[in-house]
Each structure stands twice: as structure tokens, then as C-alpha cells.
Amino acid sequence: MADQSLNTKAAEDGAGYWSANIRIIVVSLIIWAVVSFGFGILLRPAISGIEVGGTDLGFWFAQQGSIIVFLALIFFYAWRMNKLDREFGVEED
């Protein structure tokens, strides 16, 4: 009986871990899509009057902003996954 409750708890912990992991991935992808596709392509005409570094903001997002946000999201994902690993007891040594 105790083995069954341990297996149930492990399955719930595993499901919670992967649910949190997928949520982090989905949020990160949405942010990246909004920045790269949204600001760089779809909203470019609306933000073209704002200048950054001698060029319009839409061009900046398409050329550099999306890359910078992507790199920031990589570091955020690594930091958040390390925190999540500690919460669920699966961190690396």
C-alpha cells in the first residue's frame, strides 16, 4: 500500500514538473514570437516613427531586438529551470 502511494506521489510530482516546464516554454515562445514577428514585421509600420540608433524601431527589432530577447530568454529559461529542478528535487550536482 505504501509503494502505491509513493508511486502516485512520484507521478503527480512528475506531472507537475513537466506542466511547469511546458508553461515556461510556451510563455518564452510567445514572448519571442511577439518580439520577432510582431514588432519586427506586423507592427513595424506602427512603430516606424520611433528612432533607435539612427533607424526605426521596427527595423531594430527585426535585426537586433529579437536576437537580444532570444538570448535573454535562454538565460531566463536556464535560471528558471534550475529553480524548478530544486523545487522538485531533481537538480544536478
C-alpha positions, 0 to 999 in steps of 0.5 A, spaced: 500 500 500 505 504 501 509 503 494 502 505 491 502 511 494 509 513 493 508 511 486 502 516 485 506 521 489 512 520 484 507 521 478 503 527 480 510 530 482 512 528 475 506 531 472 507 537 475 514 538 473 513 537 466 506 542 466 511 547 469 516 546 464 511 546 458 508 553 461 515 556 461 516 554 454 510 556 451 510 563 455 518 564 452 515 562 445 510 567 445 514 572 448 519 571 442 514 570 437 511 577 439 518 580 439 520 577 432 514 577 428 510 582 431 514 588 432 519 586 427 514 585 421 506 586 423 507 592 427 513 595 424 509 600 420 506 602 427 512 603 430 516 606 424 516 613 427 520 611 433 528 612 432 533 607 435 540 608 433 539 612 427 533 607 424 526 605 426 524 601 431 521 596 427 527 595 423 531 594 430 527 589 432 527 585 426 535 585 426 537 586 433 531 586 438 529 579 437 536 576 437 537 580 444 530 577 447 532 570 444 538 570 448 535 573 454 530 568 454 535 562 454 538 565 460 531 566 463 529 559 461 536 556 464 535 560 471 528 558 471 529 551 470 534 550 475 529 553 480 524 548 478 529 542 478 530 544 486 523 545 487 522 538 485 528 535 487 531 533 481 537 538 480 544 536 478 550 536 482 
